[in-house]
């Protein structure tokens, strides 16, 4: 997979979120959400879910887990995704043909 595949998958998921996103919660999650709502008193419960997603995203980026998953699935890193170019494209390494080591020094 590639950077283009990642961009396509992100756009597809983003488009799928346009409607209301319904999430089923287990008992433990409901309890934790209720406690957070009581303690933090947000305007609406959706705000807590948004904060939770931001925190999960941030910790995944900071620990390197996102880069690991992206490299495993798409062979790119988060920085490459943000820039829209792979490291090879940024450095120009993909512009040169590969050398044939067997024929390199033949005259």
N, C-alpha and C positions, 0 to 999 in steps of 0.2 A: 504494500500500500504506500501511498505517497502523500505529500502535502496537499495536492489537489483532492485526493480521496478524503482527507481529514476535513478540508473546507466544505466539501459536499455533504459529509455526514453532520457537521455542525449546523449548516444551513437547513438540512432536513429536520433535525431535532428542534431547531429554533422555530421553524414554521409549525411544527406539530404542537408547540406550546401556546399558540395563538389563542386557543379556546381556554376555558377554565380547566385547570389542571387538578384533577381529583386524585387524592392520595389516601390509601387505606392505612390506618394506623393500628398497631398492635397495642395491647394493654399498657405495656411499659412506656411506649412512646407517648400515648395519651396522658399518662400520669406525669411524665416529665414535662410535656407541653403545658399541662394545666398548672403545674407548679411554677414554670417560667412565666406564664401569663399572669398568675396571681402576684408574683414577685416583681416583675418588670412593668406591669400595667401598660402594655402597648395599646395603641388606638384600635388595632384589630389583630387577630391571631396571625393573619398573613404576614405581618411585619416580622414576627418571630421566625417564621419559616424562611423569609428572605434573608434575615440575619444569619440563620443557621447555614444556609447555602453559601453565603459569603465566607463564613468562618471555615467551612469544610473546604471550599475552593482555595482559600488563602493557605491553610495548613498543608493541603496537598501540594501546592506549588512550592512552599518553603521547605518541605521535607524532601523534595525531589521525586515524590511518588508520581506526580503528573508526568514529568519528563520520562520516567521509567515506563509508564503505561503507553505514552505516545510513541516512544522509541520502539517498544515491543510491537505495537499494533500498526503504526504508520511510518516508522523509521524517520521521525522528525522529533524535535524538542519543542517546548512551549515558546521559546525565543524565536525559533524558526517559524512557528505558526504566526506569531505576532508580526514578524517582519515580512511574512509572505514569501520568504526565500529560504532554501536550505543553506547549510554552511558552505557546501560546495559551490552553490550559485553565488553566494556572497564573496567568496575568495577567488572565484574564477577557475577553480580546480576542475570543473566539469567542461571547460572549454577546449581542453587539449586532448588529443587522441591518446589512447593508452599505448605504452611502449611495448614492443615485442622484444623481450629480453634475449631471445635466441638469435634474433637478426640484428640487434642493436649495433654491434661492432663489425659486421660484415661489410666488406667493400665490394 
